Amino acid sequence: MAQWLFPFCNAGFKTTLKLFSDFDIEGRENIPETGPLLVASNHLSNLDPAIVAAALPKPPVFLAKRELFKYPIASSLMRGYGAFPVDRTRADVRALNWITRQLLIEHRIAIVFPEGTRSKVGGLLKGQPGLAHIAMSTGVPVIPFALTGSEKLQHPLKVLKPTATLRLKIGKPFIAAGLSDRVSREKAADVTTEIMVRIAKMLPEANQGAYSGMGDLKFTETTEYEWSNSGVTL
């Protein structure tokens, strides 16, 4: 997919972040250097996709609510940035097929916000199963991101002056155990819980929301993903 708009937006936003925000990233060394990757992040503001993208080594793709593609100009800009419309009211097979192609054929990085919407209370909302289905059906490693401070950047024009104290923690990648084309509802729910707990463990207790107090959860459905500079798993 042609991301003609992303390089300009990303470069400009990195500049304004450097000028106006206190932005600290921890754990960049955990990002695999090659291959497809699913980025799973909590979601606090409209600028989160751009903030998360600014920490990545190459242009990512996104799924965005279809309402943002309503008008032709807006649709062109969204697609040029790397986004594809998704219907959040149902299981959107078209969007699922698109992101699967981006991962398995194009070997892209895809950013997914498993909560499905912005948290207006600051804490994690209950995760939706879409990411778990993608992870289990593709076998692509997932890397958890935990972001704080972006709730002050709700308006899109804040991209011009993102005054905020931003902290982004990047965890170690993992894969969903039991790779399968057919995923039961119960299995997807268990994998979703483990994904969300991995994010929650990197957040302050006040931001752990629905997953507060679950830091001791034993991971049985996900396992650590080991990688080398050659991109070969160990």
N, C-alpha and C positions, 0 to 999 in steps of 0.2 A: 504494500500500500504506500502511496506517495504522501509523505509527510512534509509537504512544501512549507507549511507554516511553522512547524515545530522548532527548527533550528533558530529562527529569528526570535520567537517567543521565549525559548529556553535561555538563549544568550542574554536577552534583555532582562529576564526575570532574575537570573543569577546575579546580574549587575545591581539591580535594585535591592536584592536580598543583602548583598555585601554592603551597600551604602546605608540602608535604613534599618536592618534587623540585626539581632544578635542570634545568629544561626549556627548551631553546633551539631555536628553529625558524629555519632559514635558507632563503630562497627563496620565501616566501609570494606574492611578486609574480608568480611564474610560473604561478599557478593561474588559468586562464581564468574570467572572471566570469559567463559564460553558457554554456548548452548542456550536453549530456551529456559525461561524462568518466570515463575508466578510470584509477584510481589503482593503480599497481603498486609494491608495497613488499616489502622483505625481511621475514622473519618469525622473531622470536626468542622471543616469549613469548605467553601466553594473553591478555595485556592489549594486545597490538599493535593490534587493531582499534579499541579505544577511544582509544589514543594517537594513531593516525593520524586518526581521526575528529575529535579535538579540534583538529586543525590545519586542518580544512576549513571553508569558508564556509557550507555547508548540510548537512543530514542526508544521509549516504550510505547505500547498501544494501550487503549482503555476501552471500557464499555461505559457509556453515558446514557442517562435517561432519554428516551425518545422525544420527549417534549422539547429538548434543546435543539432538535433537528427539524422543527416545525416549518421554518421558513428557509427558502433556497440559499440565501446568503449565509445564514447561521449554520445550515447543514454543511455548506462548502468549507466554512472555517473550522467547524468541529472535525470534519474528516481530514482536513489539511493538518490539523494538530495531532491526529492519530486516533481519533475516537470513532466508535461505531455505536449506533443506537440499539438500546435494549428495552424491551417492554417489561417493566418490573411487576406488572400485574399477573403475569403468567410465566410458565416455563418457555422461554423464547429460544426455540431450536435454531432459528436463523443466527441469532447472536452467538449461541454456543458453538455452532459450526464455524463461524467466522473466527472466534478466538482460538479454537482448536487448530485451525489452519495456520494462524499466525504463530502459534507455538511449535507445532510439529513440522510444518513445511517451511515456514519463513525463519524459524528459530529465533523468535522475538522475545523481548521482555514484555509481560502484560501486567498492568497494575489493576488489582481488584480490591474493592472495599467490601469485605464480607458482611458488614452490618447492613449494606444495601441502601443506606441513607445517612445523612449527617446526624451525629448525636448533638442534640440541643441542650443536653444536661452535662456534657463534659465526660461522662463515664461511658464505657463500652456498652453498646446495645447488644441484644441477642443476635448471634451470627446467623446468616441465611445459608442454605446448603449449596448454593451455586458453585462456590469455589471448591468445595469438597468434591463435587461431581467432576469438575474439570480436572482437579489434581489426580483423582483416582482413575479417570478414563484415559488420561494422557501419560501419566507417570512422570510428569514434569516436576522438578523440585520447587518447593514453596519457600520463600524467605519472609519472615515476619518483620514488619516495620511498626514502631511505636512512636507516635508524634504527639507533642504537647505544645500549647501556645498558639496554635493557628486559629482558635475560636474567635480571636479578635480581627480576623481577616475575612469576614463574610462577604463583603461587597467586591465584585470582580475588579473594580477600579483600584482596589488596594494593591493590585499587582504593580502599580506605578510607585507606590510608597508603602511597602509592607513593614510598617513599624510594629515589631513584636519581638518577644524573646521566644525563639523556636528551638526545641530540642527534639532530635530524631535519633532513635536507637534502632540499629539494624541487627537482628539476631542471626543465628546460624541457620542455614537452609536445612530442610527436611523433606521427606517424601511420604506420601500416603501409602501405607502398607496394603497389600491385597489388590494390586492393579486389576481392574475389571471394567469391561464395557457396560455391564449391568450392575448398578449400585442400588442396594436397598435403602429405604428411607431411614432405617435405624442405623445402618453403617454410615451414611452421609451425616447424620446427626452427631454421631460419635466423633467422626473426623473433624466436623465443624467445631465441636467443643474443644478439641485439642488445638486446632489452629488458633482459636480465640484465646485460649489460656496461654499459649506461647506469646501472643501479643500482650496480654494482660500482665504477664510476669515482668515485662520491661517498662510498664507504666507505673507512676506513683499510685499508691493504694486508693487515693481519692478518685482516680480516673479508671479504675478497673471495672466499675459498673457491675453488670450482670455476672461477671466472672471474679468478683472479689472473694477472697478466701479460698480460691481453687488452685493456689500455687503448688500444692503438694499432689496434684492429680498425676497419676501414673499414666504415661503415654504408651498405649497399646496399639493404636491405629496409625501412628506416625512414627517415623524413625529418622535419625540423623542422616544427612546426605554428605558423604565425603567426596571431595573433589580435588583435583590437582591442576596445575597451570595448563596442562595439555587438555583439560576438559574431560579426562577419563575418570570415572568413579573408581574408588579404591575398594 
